[in-house]
């Protein structure tokens, strides 16, 4: 019998069982991960949100495993075939795969050829030929002729016996486990173009003759190959490298060994060997290929989802510009540049559309209009969407600032990914019923500069554009993972309950869309909340919900200063004990860092609130309402560098990281096409994980290695001291911004494959030379 689920989880996480037991109990009671991580540290022994998310996911898997185990045992028992030995094997199965292997012989299935043969009484023949190779197959088969059952000839009888043995081989759990392990360790995924699809599938041309070990294939490469297969361009197979394709497959030898089959020239040896060959080629190999390719997809999807989640977290926790009046510019050529002005709270106060570019070319009016709006509304920031015509619009804003130097303006390029999705959403329609859909995008661009988190939560995370083949992965798993990231980010920052939108409130621990709408409605009807306790008046917001949510909801300038902090109301008595001890008021204590550092947290603990909570309280009192996000800063794009043609090798530029993948980082340098910094060019030291060096939204300095105008690709390096060599650009050949990934180009070209069939080993090389070129072969798919 396996240990209890909690003990298995503890072993996986490397923590004591009591911590896991406590966390499981809280999760089962309906507590959220952010709440447990923040306010139940004593109970769980300080498990953080990452550990809790992993625990929550594995808990679901193991509970599903136990439910399936129960079903399997009941099914086999009903068939009267559950032996003590089989029960023991099933009870010790520690994965779903192992459990299904054991269940396979007993799983209800359609009537097979082997079952028909058994019903005709051919099982003893099959068993006899396997047990005693000295028997003559044809002579033995003649004794089992049964015309009524469809076995009137010796050949048919032997075929029936063979079907029985083939099914026996294919359903042997121990053998399947061994063969699966062998194929996973030694198997090669091979891709070839389907005849006649060369022109139609040209974007997959570098995968037309490709192979790579399945065990080491990275997720982005696997998903690219699978996409090629799904589009009917590539044929994928799984096999091992065999010098002589005509020789028996290595797995056939393992099957033979498992059942004691040896070719010693005996009468039945040839027949048994042929049975093994047929079992492998007709049944087992097909089953394992489907299974292992499915496993590859799942592994690739998990990694792609993990990459997306990490990028999304970095973007959501990007530095906010803060409460400053802002103009949002949504660039456009023929349709004009949409202009929206929002005040410091994000409220839309004015709009306009200007036409500085073709065909009107009314630049003077455009500058005058934007300047007038900036002056009228005391604007400090100009947020420019980074889509089509962004650099032209950026140049327009630069000219405006030069001509109107008295205006205290700062211009910032902002990712507009998802802005169009928001503009056409039901939420945007409710928020701006009388505003044209084309102007709503400019509002979103302005607001996401003020507070990226507050604005981006209104958009489906999949539309934000920081993923890797996001349309090729399991959509429900992707949504679940991204929702967890958004929840963690929102609760890490906290929200002002009197200014937060309903979508932002809905992401708070314990709340949902209905409760968020009820909070906003009560706020609109009765005015701002004066205290956290007043939240109990919100319809359907009960005690349990209040417990989960209150600590993450802030009330600025309320009746109790603590309500503006992350100190949970349940812990206010701790603060009262501190105040009584030091003879100060809350307002005197909050922000008094020097004094707070002199206090000993252990003096204020009790049976309910231990050292971790008291330490958190003192830190919060020191910097009440502190924001975990970094300080706001902007990237300065070089003037005169606006298109690929303006770039030259050796140029040093500033840019913004737009996406981080397992093979490097994409950087927006202001030329409508992101460049790639390959993992080998991120740092002067070895980098195992690009996420450890850069994050989405980070401002970085890069050097241009090469520009491939024909392919719209830019190779960059963050190793600024590196000297360019004649081969430097070659090392970066094709390593420019992947048009499939770039937010300004929706093509789905998976780019180039890194490895030809002649050399599987080079697929994993990150060496200089073709490393950056290879990276583009691994670039992710389009939006």
GUPA-989011 format. One line per field, with one value per residue (C-alpha): z, y, x; residue in one letter. Coordinates in Angstrom, 1 decimal, padded with zeros to 4 digits. Layout:
# residues N
pz <- [Z,...]
py <- [Y,...]
px <- [X,...]
resn <- [A,...]
***
This chain:
# residues 783
pz <- [000.0,-000.9,001.9,002.4,-000.2,002.3,003.0,-000.7,-001.2,001.7,000.1,-003.3,-001.8,000.7,003.7,006.9,006.6,009.2,006.8,003.9,006.2,007.3,003.8,002.4,005.3,004.5,000.8,001.5,003.7,000.7,001.6,-001.4,-002.1,-001.6,001.7,003.0,001.9,003.5,006.6,007.7,007.9,011.4,010.3,007.2,008.6,006.1,002.8,000.0,-002.9,-005.3,-003.0,-002.4,-006.1,-006.7,-003.8,-005.0,-008.5,-007.3,-004.7,-007.6,-009.6,-006.6,-005.7,-009.3,-009.1,-006.0,-007.5,-010.6,-008.5,-006.7,-010.0,-011.5,-008.4,-008.4,-012.2,-011.9,-008.8,-010.5,-013.3,-010.6,-011.7,-008.8,-007.3,-004.1,-006.2,-008.8,-006.0,-004.4,-007.8,-008.3,-004.8,-005.3,-008.7,-008.2,-011.5,-013.7,-016.5,-014.3,-013.2,-016.7,-017.8,-015.0,-016.0,-019.7,-019.8,-017.8,-019.4,-021.2,-024.9,-028.3,-029.3,-030.6,-032.9,-029.9,-028.0,-031.0,-031.0,-027.3,-027.7,-030.4,-027.9,-029.3,-026.1,-025.2,-028.6,-028.1,-024.6,-025.8,-028.7,-026.4,-023.7,-025.9,-029.1,-029.9,-031.0,-034.8,-035.2,-038.2,-036.7,-033.4,-035.2,-037.1,-033.8,-033.3,-036.6,-035.9,-039.1,-037.1,-035.3,-038.6,-038.2,-040.9,-042.0,-040.3,-041.3,-039.7,-036.5,-036.3,-037.0,-034.2,-031.8,-032.8,-032.1,-028.6,-027.9,-029.5,-027.2,-024.2,-025.1,-025.7,-022.3,-020.1,-017.7,-016.8,-020.5,-021.5,-018.7,-019.9,-023.6,-022.8,-020.8,-023.6,-026.3,-024.2,-023.6,-027.1,-029.3,-032.1,-033.3,-037.1,-039.3,-043.0,-045.5,-046.8,-050.6,-052.5,-049.5,-050.1,-051.5,-049.2,-046.1,-047.1,-043.6,-042.2,-044.9,-042.4,-040.7,-043.9,-042.9,-039.2,-036.2,-032.5,-029.3,-027.8,-024.3,-024.8,-027.3,-025.9,-025.7,-028.4,-030.9,-030.1,-030.5,-033.8,-035.1,-033.8,-035.4,-038.8,-038.4,-037.4,-040.5,-042.7,-043.8,-041.7,-041.0,-037.5,-036.5,-033.4,-033.8,-032.6,-034.6,-036.3,-038.5,-040.4,-040.8,-042.0,-038.7,-035.9,-033.8,-030.4,-028.7,-030.3,-028.4,-025.2,-025.9,-026.7,-023.6,-021.4,-022.6,-023.0,-026.8,-028.4,-032.0,-031.6,-034.7,-033.0,-034.9,-033.2,-032.9,-036.2,-035.6,-032.1,-033.5,-036.2,-033.5,-031.6,-034.7,-035.5,-031.8,-032.0,-035.4,-035.4,-031.8,-029.3,-031.3,-032.5,-028.9,-027.5,-030.3,-029.6,-025.9,-026.0,-028.5,-026.3,-023.4,-025.4,-026.2,-022.5,-021.4,-024.1,-023.2,-019.5,-020.3,-022.7,-020.0,-017.4,-019.7,-020.4,-016.7,-015.8,-018.5,-017.5,-013.9,-014.9,-017.1,-014.5,-011.8,-014.1,-012.5,-012.6,-013.6,-010.9,-010.5,-013.2,-015.9,-019.0,-022.8,-024.6,-028.3,-030.3,-033.5,-037.0,-040.5,-042.7,-039.8,-037.8,-034.3,-031.6,-028.6,-025.1,-021.9,-018.5,-015.2,-012.3,-011.3,-014.8,-015.5,-019.2,-019.5,-023.2,-026.6,-030.2,-033.4,-035.4,-038.9,-039.1,-041.6,-045.0,-046.7,-044.9,-043.5,-041.2,-038.8,-037.6,-036.5,-034.8,-032.8,-031.9,-030.8,-028.6,-027.1,-026.3,-024.6,-022.6,-021.5,-020.7,-018.5,-017.1,-018.6,-017.5,-019.5,-023.1,-023.6,-027.2,-028.3,-029.9,-033.0,-036.6,-036.9,-033.4,-034.2,-036.5,-033.6,-031.2,-033.5,-033.6,-029.8,-029.7,-032.0,-029.9,-026.8,-028.6,-029.8,-026.4,-024.1,-021.3,-021.0,-018.5,-020.7,-020.8,-023.6,-023.1,-025.5,-024.2,-025.4,-026.9,-027.0,-026.1,-026.4,-029.4,-027.6,-024.7,-027.0,-028.4,-025.2,-023.3,-020.3,-022.4,-023.8,-020.3,-019.1,-022.1,-023.7,-025.5,-026.7,-030.1,-030.0,-031.8,-028.9,-026.1,-027.1,-026.5,-023.0,-022.3,-023.5,-021.2,-018.2,-018.5,-018.3,-015.0,-013.5,-015.7,-013.3,-012.8,-016.6,-017.8,-015.5,-017.8,-020.7,-021.3,-020.3,-023.5,-025.4,-023.7,-026.0,-023.8,-024.5,-026.5,-028.9,-026.6,-029.2,-029.5,-025.8,-023.7,-023.3,-020.0,-018.3,-019.8,-018.5,-015.0,-014.8,-016.0,-013.7,-010.8,-011.9,-012.1,-008.7,-007.1,-008.6,-007.7,-004.1,-003.8,-004.6,-003.1,-004.3,-003.1,-002.6,-003.3,-006.7,-008.1,-011.0,-010.7,-012.8,-010.5,-007.4,-008.8,-008.7,-004.9,-002.7,-001.9,-004.3,-007.6,-010.4,-008.5,-005.2,-007.0,-008.8,-005.5,-003.9,-006.8,-006.7,-002.9,-003.4,-006.1,-004.1,-000.6,-001.3,-000.5,002.2,005.4,006.9,006.1,008.5,006.2,003.6,005.7,004.4,000.8,-000.2,-000.2,001.3,004.4,007.2,005.3,002.3,004.5,006.2,002.8,001.2,003.8,004.1,000.4,000.2,001.1,002.3,002.0,004.3,006.2,009.8,010.8,009.4,009.5,006.9,004.4,005.2,004.5,008.2,008.4,010.6,012.6,013.6,014.8,018.4,017.9,016.8,019.9,022.1,020.4,020.9,024.6,025.1,023.4,024.4,020.9,018.5,015.2,013.2,015.3,014.8,011.1,009.0,012.0,010.7,013.2,016.2,014.7,014.1,017.8,018.7,019.4,017.5,019.9,022.7,020.9,019.9,021.4,020.8,017.6,016.1,016.0,015.0,011.2,011.5,014.0,011.9,008.9,010.9,012.0,008.4,007.2,009.9,008.8,005.2,005.2,001.9,000.3,-003.4,-004.3,-007.9,-009.0,-009.5,-012.8,-015.5,-019.3,-022.3,-024.6,-028.3,-030.4,-032.7,-036.4,-035.7,-036.7,-039.2,-039.9,-042.5,-039.9,-037.9,-038.3,-036.6,-033.6,-032.7,-028.9,-028.2,-025.3,-025.4,-023.5,-023.0,-024.5,-024.0,-022.4,-023.7,-022.8,-025.6,-025.0,-024.8,-027.4,-027.1,-028.6,-029.8,-031.6,-035.2,-035.3,-035.0,-031.8,-031.8,-030.2,-027.5,-027.6,-024.2,-025.0,-025.4,-022.3,-020.0,-019.8,-017.5,-018.2,-018.2,-017.6,-017.5,-019.3,-016.7,-014.1,-016.1,-017.6,-017.2,-019.5,-019.2,-018.2,-019.8,-021.1,-023.2,-026.3,-029.2,-032.8,-034.2,-037.5,-039.3,-041.9,-043.7,-046.0,-043.1,-040.7,-038.1,-035.7,-033.7,-030.5,-027.6,-024.0,-023.9,-024.9,-024.6,-027.2,-030.4,-033.7,-036.0,-039.6,-038.3,-035.5,-037.7,-039.0,-035.5,-035.4,-038.8,-038.7,-035.0,-035.4,-034.0,-034.9,-037.1,-035.6,-032.1,-032.7,-031.7,-034.8,-037.2,-036.8,-039.1,-037.7,-039.3,-036.8,-038.3,-039.0,-037.7,-036.0,-036.9,-040.0,-039.9,-040.5,-037.1,-034.2,-031.6,-032.9,-032.1,-028.5,-029.1,-027.9,-029.2,-031.0,-034.8,-035.6,-032.0,-032.6,-036.0,-034.4,-031.8,-034.4,-035.5,-032.0,-031.8,-030.7,-032.8,-033.6,-031.5]
py <- [000.0,003.5,006.1,008.6,011.3,013.9,011.9,011.5,015.3,016.0,013.8,015.5,019.0,018.1,019.4,017.8,016.1,018.5,021.4,019.5,018.3,021.9,023.3,020.5,021.1,024.9,024.3,021.9,024.5,026.9,029.0,030.5,030.1,033.9,033.9,030.8,032.0,035.5,035.0,031.3,031.0,029.6,026.9,025.7,026.3,029.1,027.4,030.1,030.6,028.6,025.6,025.9,026.1,023.0,021.3,022.2,020.8,017.6,017.1,017.1,014.6,012.2,012.4,011.6,008.7,007.3,007.6,005.8,003.1,002.4,002.2,-000.2,-002.5,-002.6,-003.4,-006.3,-007.6,-007.7,-009.8,-012.2,-011.8,-009.8,-012.0,-010.9,-010.4,-008.2,-006.2,-005.5,-004.3,-002.0,-000.6,000.2,001.9,005.4,006.9,006.9,005.3,002.4,001.9,001.9,-000.6,-003.0,-002.5,-003.0,-006.8,-006.4,-003.2,-003.7,-003.4,-004.2,-007.8,-008.4,-011.1,-012.5,-012.8,-014.5,-017.0,-017.7,-018.3,-020.8,-022.7,-021.7,-020.4,-023.9,-024.0,-020.6,-021.5,-024.8,-023.4,-020.7,-023.2,-026.0,-024.8,-028.5,-028.8,-028.6,-025.6,-027.0,-030.4,-029.0,-026.5,-029.3,-030.5,-027.3,-026.9,-025.5,-024.5,-023.3,-020.7,-019.6,-021.6,-024.3,-024.1,-024.7,-021.2,-019.5,-021.5,-020.5,-016.9,-017.0,-018.4,-015.7,-013.0,-014.4,-014.2,-010.8,-009.5,-011.2,-009.5,-006.1,-006.2,-007.2,-004.3,-005.1,-005.4,-002.2,-000.3,-001.6,-000.9,002.5,003.4,002.1,004.1,007.2,007.0,006.0,007.1,009.7,011.8,012.0,014.6,014.4,016.4,014.8,014.4,017.2,019.6,021.2,024.5,024.7,024.0,026.2,027.8,024.4,023.8,023.4,020.6,018.6,016.3,016.4,014.2,014.7,012.5,012.6,012.7,016.0,017.8,021.2,022.3,025.0,022.6,019.8,022.2,023.4,019.9,019.0,022.0,021.0,017.6,019.1,021.3,018.2,019.2,016.9,013.2,012.4,009.0,007.6,005.1,004.3,004.7,001.4,000.9,-001.9,-001.0,-004.6,-006.1,-007.0,-004.0,-003.9,-004.0,-007.3,-008.8,-007.5,-009.0,-012.3,-012.3,-011.4,-014.6,-016.9,-017.0,-018.0,-019.0,-022.4,-024.0,-025.8,-026.4,-023.6,-021.1,-019.4,-019.1,-017.6,-015.1,-014.0,-013.6,-011.3,-009.3,-008.8,-008.0,-005.2,-003.8,-004.1,-003.5,-002.4,000.1,001.9,002.0,003.3,005.9,007.3,007.3,008.8,011.5,012.3,012.5,014.7,017.1,017.2,017.9,020.6,022.1,022.2,024.0,026.4,027.2,027.7,030.1,032.0,032.2,033.6,036.2,037.2,037.6,039.8,042.0,042.2,043.2,045.8,049.2,051.5,055.1,056.0,058.5,061.0,062.5,060.7,060.8,057.5,057.4,054.4,054.8,054.4,055.5,055.9,055.6,058.2,058.3,057.8,060.1,059.6,061.6,060.0,061.7,060.5,058.0,056.6,058.3,059.2,063.0,063.7,062.1,063.1,061.6,063.2,062.4,063.3,060.6,059.4,060.2,063.5,064.4,067.0,067.0,070.6,070.1,066.8,068.4,071.4,069.2,066.9,069.9,071.6,068.5,068.2,071.8,071.7,068.5,069.1,065.9,064.5,061.3,060.3,056.5,055.4,052.0,049.9,048.7,049.9,053.5,053.5,055.0,057.6,058.5,058.5,060.9,063.0,063.1,064.0,066.9,068.0,068.0,070.0,072.6,072.9,072.5,074.2,071.2,068.7,065.7,062.3,059.9,056.1,053.3,050.8,047.3,047.4,043.6,042.9,046.5,045.7,042.7,044.9,047.6,045.2,043.4,043.5,045.0,048.0,048.5,048.7,051.0,053.3,052.9,056.2,056.0,054.7,051.3,052.6,055.1,052.6,051.1,054.5,054.6,051.1,052.1,055.2,053.2,050.3,052.9,054.2,050.8,047.7,045.3,047.2,047.4,044.1,042.1,043.3,041.3,037.6,036.7,034.7,037.9,039.8,038.2,036.9,033.2,030.5,028.6,029.5,028.4,025.0,024.0,022.7,025.7,024.8,024.1,027.3,029.3,027.7,028.5,032.1,032.7,031.6,034.0,036.9,036.0,035.8,039.1,041.1,039.9,040.5,044.1,044.6,047.0,050.2,049.1,052.6,053.0,049.5,048.3,045.3,043.1,043.9,043.3,040.0,038.7,039.3,036.3,035.0,037.4,036.6,038.7,038.9,040.1,042.5,044.0,044.2,046.1,048.6,049.1,049.7,052.1,054.0,054.2,055.0,056.6,055.4,052.7,054.2,051.0,047.3,046.4,048.3,045.6,043.3,045.3,044.2,041.7,038.1,038.9,036.6,036.0,033.4,035.7,038.6,036.6,035.6,039.1,041.7,041.7,042.4,045.3,048.7,051.8,055.0,057.9,055.8,055.7,053.3,053.8,050.0,049.6,051.1,048.4,044.7,043.9,041.6,042.8,039.6,040.7,044.2,043.0,042.3,045.9,047.0,045.1,046.8,050.2,049.5,048.5,051.5,054.1,055.4,055.9,054.0,057.1,057.8,054.2,053.7,054.7,055.1,052.6,053.4,052.8,049.7,048.1,048.3,046.2,042.5,040.6,037.7,039.9,040.2,036.6,034.6,031.2,032.4,034.7,033.5,035.0,035.0,037.0,039.5,040.1,040.7,043.2,045.1,045.3,046.5,049.2,050.3,050.7,050.6,049.7,049.0,048.1,045.1,046.3,048.0,051.7,053.1,053.9,054.1,053.0,055.7,054.6,056.2,059.0,058.1,054.4,053.6,050.7,047.6,049.6,052.0,049.3,048.6,045.9,047.3,049.8,050.0,050.6,050.6,048.5,046.7,043.0,041.8,038.1,035.6,032.0,029.1,030.0,033.7,037.0,039.2,042.9,045.8,048.4,050.6,049.3,047.4,044.1,042.6,041.4,038.2,038.0,034.3,032.7,032.5,036.3,037.3,037.4,037.0,034.0,030.8,031.1,028.1,029.9,033.2,034.1,034.4,037.2,039.2,039.6,040.9,044.7,045.1,047.9,046.6,047.7,045.7,045.6,044.8,041.7,041.3,042.5,040.2,042.6,039.9,037.7,040.6,039.3,041.1,039.4,041.2,040.7,042.0,041.2,044.8,044.4,041.6,042.5,042.0,039.5,038.6,035.5,037.4,038.2,034.6,033.4,035.4,034.6,034.4,035.3,038.3,038.9,035.9,037.2,034.4,035.8,039.5,041.4,043.4,040.5,037.8,035.2,031.7,030.7,028.4,029.5,027.3,023.8,023.5,019.9,017.9,014.2,013.7,015.0,014.6,015.6,019.2,019.9,020.6,022.7,026.3,026.9,030.0,029.9,028.9,029.1,032.2,031.0,027.8,029.8,031.1,027.6,027.2,030.4,030.0,030.4,033.3,035.0]
px <- [000.0,001.3,001.7,-001.1,-001.4,-000.1,003.0,003.7,003.3,005.6,008.3,007.9,008.1,010.8,008.9,007.5,004.1,002.5,003.0,001.3,-001.5,-002.2,-002.2,-004.4,-006.9,-007.0,-007.4,-010.3,-011.9,-011.9,-008.9,-007.1,-003.4,-002.6,-004.5,-002.7,000.7,000.2,-001.9,-001.4,002.3,002.2,-000.2,001.7,005.2,005.8,004.9,005.2,002.8,005.0,005.1,001.3,000.5,002.6,001.0,-002.5,-001.8,-000.2,-003.0,-005.5,-003.4,-003.0,-006.7,-007.6,-005.1,-006.8,-010.3,-009.1,-007.4,-010.7,-012.6,-010.0,-010.0,-013.8,-013.9,-011.4,-013.1,-016.5,-014.9,-013.7,-010.1,-008.6,-005.9,-004.0,-000.8,-002.7,-004.3,-000.9,000.5,-002.5,-002.3,001.4,001.0,002.3,001.4,-001.7,000.3,001.4,-002.2,-003.5,-000.8,-002.0,-005.6,-005.1,-005.8,-009.0,-010.3,-013.6,-012.9,-014.4,-014.4,-010.9,-009.5,-007.7,-011.1,-012.7,-009.8,-010.1,-013.8,-013.0,-010.8,-007.4,-005.8,-004.3,-002.6,-001.1,000.1,001.5,003.5,005.0,005.8,007.2,009.0,009.6,006.0,005.3,002.9,001.0,000.5,-000.7,-003.0,-004.7,-006.1,-007.9,-009.8,-013.3,-015.2,-018.3,-016.1,-014.4,-011.2,-011.5,-007.9,-004.6,-003.4,-006.5,-005.9,-002.3,-003.3,-005.8,-003.2,-000.8,-003.5,-003.8,-000.1,000.2,-002.5,-000.8,002.5,000.9,-000.9,002.0,002.4,006.1,007.0,005.2,007.0,010.4,009.7,008.4,011.5,013.7,011.9,011.9,015.6,016.7,013.8,014.2,011.4,011.7,009.9,009.5,007.4,004.3,004.7,003.1,003.0,006.4,005.0,002.0,004.1,007.0,007.1,008.0,010.7,013.5,011.6,011.2,014.1,014.7,015.3,016.0,015.9,012.5,013.9,015.7,013.5,012.6,009.0,009.1,010.6,008.1,005.1,006.4,006.7,003.3,001.8,003.3,001.7,-001.6,-001.5,-001.0,002.5,004.8,004.8,006.2,007.4,009.2,012.0,015.5,018.7,019.4,022.5,020.7,017.0,016.4,017.7,015.2,014.1,015.8,012.5,011.7,014.6,013.2,009.8,011.3,013.4,010.4,008.6,011.6,011.5,014.9,015.7,017.4,016.1,013.3,010.0,008.1,010.9,010.3,006.6,007.2,009.8,007.3,004.7,007.1,007.8,004.1,003.3,005.9,005.2,001.4,000.4,003.0,005.1,002.0,000.6,003.9,004.4,001.0,001.6,005.1,004.2,001.2,003.5,005.9,003.0,002.0,005.5,005.9,002.6,003.5,006.8,005.1,002.5,005.2,007.1,003.9,003.0,006.5,006.3,002.8,003.8,006.7,004.4,001.7,004.2,005.9,006.6,003.5,004.0,001.5,-001.3,-000.4,-002.6,-001.8,-002.5,-002.8,-002.0,-003.1,-001.1,-002.6,-001.9,-005.0,-007.4,-005.6,-004.0,-006.6,-006.0,-007.5,-006.8,-007.2,-006.8,-004.7,-007.4,-007.7,-011.0,-011.4,-011.7,-011.2,-010.7,-009.7,-008.5,-005.6,-004.3,-000.6,000.3,-000.9,-003.2,-004.0,-000.5,-002.0,000.9,000.5,-003.1,-002.2,000.6,-001.6,-004.5,-002.4,-000.6,-003.9,-005.2,-001.9,-002.1,-005.9,-005.6,-002.1,-000.8,002.5,002.8,002.3,001.7,002.3,001.1,003.8,001.8,001.8,003.1,004.4,007.8,006.2,003.9,006.8,008.6,005.4,005.4,009.1,008.4,005.5,007.7,010.4,008.0,006.2,009.1,007.1,004.8,006.3,005.8,007.5,006.8,006.8,006.3,003.7,002.8,-000.6,-001.0,-004.6,-005.8,-008.0,-009.4,-010.3,-011.8,-014.3,-015.1,-018.4,-016.5,-015.2,-018.7,-020.1,-017.3,-017.5,-020.9,-020.7,-017.1,-016.2,-014.5,-011.5,-010.9,-011.2,-007.8,-006.1,-007.7,-006.3,-002.9,-002.9,-004.1,-001.7,001.1,-000.4,-000.9,-000.2,-001.7,-005.0,-005.6,-004.2,-006.6,-009.4,-007.9,-007.9,-004.3,-003.9,-004.3,-001.5,001.0,003.8,003.4,005.0,002.7,-000.2,-002.8,-001.2,-001.5,-004.3,-006.5,-008.1,-004.8,-003.4,-006.3,-006.1,-002.3,-002.7,-005.6,-003.5,-000.7,-003.1,-004.6,-001.2,000.0,-003.2,-003.1,000.7,000.0,-003.4,-006.1,-007.7,-011.3,-012.6,-011.0,-010.5,-012.5,-014.8,-012.4,-009.6,-011.6,-012.8,-009.2,-008.9,-008.7,-012.2,-014.1,-015.7,-017.4,-020.7,-019.2,-016.9,-019.9,-021.8,-018.8,-018.8,-022.5,-022.5,-019.6,-021.4,-024.7,-023.3,-020.0,-016.5,-016.0,-014.7,-013.5,-012.8,-015.6,-018.0,-017.4,-019.5,-022.5,-021.9,-024.6,-023.5,-020.1,-020.1,-017.7,-015.6,-015.2,-014.3,-011.6,-010.1,-010.4,-010.0,-006.2,-005.8,-008.3,-006.9,-008.9,-006.9,-007.8,-010.3,-011.3,-008.5,-005.0,-004.4,-007.1,-004.6,-002.1,-001.8,-002.2,-005.3,-008.2,-007.9,-004.4,-005.4,-005.2,-001.5,-001.0,-003.0,-000.6,002.3,000.7,000.0,003.6,005.2,002.6,002.2,-000.8,-001.1,-000.3,002.8,004.0,003.3,006.3,008.6,011.2,013.9,011.7,010.0,013.4,014.1,011.1,011.5,008.8,008.9,007.5,004.1,003.4,000.6,-001.0,-002.7,-000.2,003.4,006.7,006.2,002.9,004.3,007.4,005.2,003.1,006.2,007.5,004.1,004.0,007.4,006.3,002.5,000.9,004.3,004.2,006.3,006.7,009.9,010.5,009.2,011.7,011.5,013.5,014.8,014.7,017.4,016.3,016.7,016.4,012.9,013.1,015.2,017.1,018.3,020.1,023.8,025.9,027.7,024.9,024.3,020.6,018.2,015.1,012.3,012.1,008.8,009.1,011.4,011.7,013.8,016.3,016.6,014.8,013.0,013.6,011.7,014.2,011.7,011.8,008.5,010.3,011.6,015.2,016.4,019.1,020.0,020.6,024.3,024.4,022.5,025.5,029.2,028.6,026.8,023.0,020.9,017.6,017.0,014.4,017.1,018.7,015.8,012.1,009.3,009.0,012.7,014.7,018.0,020.9,021.8,024.2,023.1,024.9,023.2,020.1,018.4,016.0,014.6,013.5,012.7,015.1,017.5,020.2,021.2,023.5,023.6,027.4,028.2,032.0,032.1,033.9,032.1,033.9,033.2,031.3,029.5,026.7,026.7,026.4,023.3,022.0,018.3,018.3,016.2,012.8,010.7,007.8,005.7,006.3,006.3,003.2,003.3,003.3,000.7,002.3,002.5,005.8,007.6,010.9,013.8,014.6,017.9,018.8,019.0,018.5,022.2,023.0,020.6,023.1,023.5,019.9,020.8,023.9,023.9,027.4,028.4,028.4,024.8,023.4,021.4,020.3,019.1,017.2,014.9,014.1,012.9,010.9,007.3,004.2,002.0,-000.6]
resn <- [X,X,X,X,X,X,X,X,X,X,X,X,X,X,X,X,X,X,X,X,X,X,X,X,X,X,X,X,X,X,X,X,X,X,X,X,X,X,X,X,X,X,X,X,X,X,X,X,X,X,X,X,X,X,X,X,X,X,X,X,X,X,X,X,X,X,X,X,X,X,X,X,X,X,X,X,X,X,X,X,X,X,X,X,X,X,X,X,X,X,X,X,X,X,X,X,X,X,X,X,X,X,X,X,X,X,X,X,X,X,X,X,X,X,X,X,X,X,X,X,X,X,X,X,X,X,X,X,X,X,X,X,X,X,X,X,X,X,X,X,X,X,X,X,X,X,X,X,X,X,X,X,X,X,X,X,X,X,X,X,X,X,X,X,X,X,X,X,X,X,X,X,X,X,X,X,X,X,X,X,X,X,X,X,X,X,X,X,X,X,X,X,X,X,X,X,X,X,X,X,X,X,X,X,X,X,X,X,X,X,X,X,X,X,X,X,X,X,X,X,X,X,X,X,X,X,X,X,X,X,X,X,X,X,X,X,X,X,X,X,X,X,X,X,X,X,X,X,X,X,X,X,X,X,X,X,X,X,X,X,X,X,X,X,X,X,X,X,X,X,X,X,X,X,X,X,X,X,X,X,X,X,X,X,X,X,X,X,X,X,X,X,X,X,X,X,X,X,X,X,X,X,X,X,X,X,X,X,X,X,X,X,X,X,X,X,X,X,X,X,X,X,X,X,X,X,X,X,X,X,X,X,X,X,X,X,X,X,X,X,X,X,X,X,X,X,X,X,X,X,X,X,X,X,X,X,X,X,X,X,X,X,X,X,X,X,X,X,X,X,X,X,X,X,X,X,X,X,X,X,X,X,X,X,X,X,X,X,X,X,X,X,X,X,X,X,X,X,X,X,X,X,X,X,X,X,X,X,X,X,X,X,X,X,X,X,X,X,X,X,X,X,X,X,X,X,X,X,X,X,X,X,X,X,X,X,X,X,X,X,X,X,X,X,X,X,X,X,X,X,X,X,X,X,X,X,X,X,X,X,X,X,X,X,X,X,X,X,X,X,X,X,X,X,X,X,X,X,X,X,X,X,X,X,X,X,X,X,X,X,X,X,X,X,X,X,X,X,X,X,X,X,X,X,X,X,X,X,X,X,X,X,X,X,X,X,X,X,X,X,X,X,X,X,X,X,X,X,X,X,X,X,X,X,X,X,X,X,X,X,X,X,X,X,X,X,X,X,X,X,X,X,X,X,X,X,X,X,X,X,X,X,X,X,X,X,X,X,X,X,X,X,X,X,X,X,X,X,X,X,X,X,X,X,X,X,X,X,X,X,X,X,X,X,X,X,X,X,X,X,X,X,X,X,X,X,X,X,X,X,X,X,X,X,X,X,X,X,X,X,X,X,X,X,X,X,X,X,X,X,X,X,X,X,X,X,X,X,X,X,X,X,X,X,X,X,X,X,X,X,X,X,X,X,X,X,X,X,X,X,X,X,X,X,X,X,X,X,X,X,X,X,X,X,X,X,X,X,X,X,X,X,X,X,X,X,X,X,X,X,X,X,X,X,X,X,X,X,X,X,X,X,X,X,X,X,X,X,X,X,X,X,X,X,X,X,X,X,X,X,X,X,X,X,X,X,X,X,X,X,X,X,X,X,X,X,X,X,X,X,X,X,X,X,X,X,X,X,X,X,X,X,X,X,X,X,X,X,X,X,X,X,X,X,X,X,X,X,X,X,X,X,X,X,X,X,X,X,X,X,X,X,X]
***
